[in-house]
Amino acid sequence: MVSVIDAIYNRRSIRRFEQTKIPESILEKLVDCGRLAPSAANLQPIEYIVIDREDVCQMVFPALRWAAYIHPQGIPKEGERPVAYIIVLINTEKTTLGVQHDTGAAIENILLAAYEEGIGSCWIGSIEREVLKTILKVPDHCQIDSVIALGYPLESPVVEEMRDSIRYWKDDTGILHVPKRPLKDILHKNIYRT
């Protein structure tokens, strides 16, 4: 079993996937993990659409924008595209207060649970919302927040300490490198140090 700490340290965005179907029970478990995330005032405005039919996945894919820093290398090729998606919705009839916190907490739960199940994920916010709203018949009282692309990973990105840029990049062997700010640059004890 993967520990939460291990999942946090090792989970990275995946953009190349095996074409193996994810069991419906696992997809439902991922949504359930999102459902159990903290919610401001416990209003629970977040809802989800799970997509795992190949024809619907093919309609969703063109509405997503992939990895701007490594464009066009970051766009999954045919035969390496996600096999499922979770569309994260905000039901505005419930509330619009604090929804950015609710969605962030729910999505992180989903990403970590997916990692534990051996499933790669990519949280995508750069999407054509109106296109997806039409394809998926999303009602007007729901806003599309994000899309989580899912599939068994065909790549293993690595974290490295940020030096001169936050831009992720691929090396000559196709490995994705993801720079992260060093802990010493972001951790302040007792007072903000300059």
N, C-alpha and C positions, 0 to 999 in steps of 0.2 A: 504494500500500500504506500502511496506517495504521501508524504507529510505536506501540510499547508505551506510550511517554510520552503520545502523543496520545490513545490509548484510555483511559488512566488519567484524564487531565484532562477528557475529554469524555463518557465513558460515564455515563449516569444511569439510574435505574430508569424503565422504560417501563410504562405501564398502559393504553395504547390502541394497538391493533394493526390493521394491514391484514389482510384475510382471505385472504391469499396463502399457499399451502402452502410450507413450508420443505423443500427437497430432503433426502431421507434421508441423502445423503452428507455434507451439512453438519451434520446432527444427530449423526451418528456422529463427525465430526471434533471437534465440541464435547466429546463424551464422552471422546474420545481425549486432548484437551487437559486435561481433568480427571484422567484416568488418569496423566498425566505429572507431576502436581504432587508436591511433596515429601510424604513420609509418614513419621511417627515410626517409627523403627527399620525403616523400609521394609516394614512389615507389610501395608500396602495393604488396609485393611478397607472402603474405599468402593466401592459398586456403584451402578448407575444403571438406572432404567427410563425409556426414551424413549417418550413418548406423542405420536402425531401423527394418530391416527384421530379424526375429528370426534365420533363417538359417545362415545368414551372421554374426550375433552377436555370434553365437556358434563357427564359424570359427575364429573370432577375439580373443575371450576370452583366448585360450591357449597361445597366443603370448604376453600376458601381465604378468608382474611381480607385485605382490601385497604386499604392506606393509611389508617390510623386517624385521622391528623391532618386529613385532608380528606374524611372519611366524610360523606355517601355519594358525593361527587363522584369519589373515587378508585376506585370500583368500575367496571370496564370494562362498558360497555353492550353489549347484543346487537349483533352486527355489528362490535364492536371488541375482542372477547375474544381471548385467546391462541390460536394455532393449533397450538401444541405445548408440551409440558412435559418437563422432565427431573426425575425424582424422585431425590433423593440419599439413598441408603441406607447404613447402617452395618452391616456383617456382624459381629455380635458373636462369632461363632465364630473370627474372625481376631484381634480384640482390641477392647478398649474404652479402652485407654490412648492419650491424645493425639488422640482422634478429632475433638475440636472444632478442633484445628489442621489436621488432615488435610482435614476438610470445608471449612473456610474457604479453604485454599489451592486445593483442587480447584474449588470454586465460583467463586472469583475468576478462575482460569484460564478457566473456561467463559464467564463474563461478558465478559471481555476478548476472547476469541476470537469470541464472538457479535458484539460491536461491530465487529470487523474485517470480519466477513461482512455488515455492514449490518443485523444483526438486533437488535431491542430485547429487553431482558430485565428481569425483575424477580425478585429473590431473595426468597422468601416463607418465613418461619419460623412465622407464625401460621396453623396449619392443623389440621384435624381428622384427626389421625393414624390413629385407629382406623377412621374412615370410609374413608380412603384405603387402609388396610391391607386392608380387606375388598374394596373395589372392585378393587384391583390384585393381590389374592391374594399379598400379601407374606408370606413365611414368618416364623415366630416368631423365628428367629435373626437377623432383620434389623429394624433400627429405621429409621423414616423420620425423617431429619434435616430436610430442607428440600425445597422445590419451586422450580424455576426456570421461570417462565412466559416463553414465547418468541413472537416474531412480528415482522414488519417494522413499524417504528414509525410511528404516526400522530401523534406529539407529539415535541416537542424541549424537555425541561426545561432550565433554566438554573441554574448555581451562582451564589450570591452570598455575600458575606462575612456571617457571622452578626453580628447586632447585639444584639438583646435576647431572641432565642428560637431554639431549634433546630428549631421546627416548620416543616415545608415547607407551602407554600400555593399556591393558584392565583389569578392576577390576573383582572381583568374580561374579558380576552381568552382565558382558559383556559390560559395558560402556567403550568406548574408551576415554582415557585422553591424551590431547595434550599439553605438556609443551611449553611455550613461554617465551623467555627472558623478564625480567622486563623492562619497559620503562626507568627506571633510569639507567640501564646498557647500553643502546644503544643511549640515547639522550645526545648530547653535545651542549652547548650553547656558541656561539661566538668563542670558541676555543675548541680543543680536550682536554678533561680532562682525567687524568690517575688515 
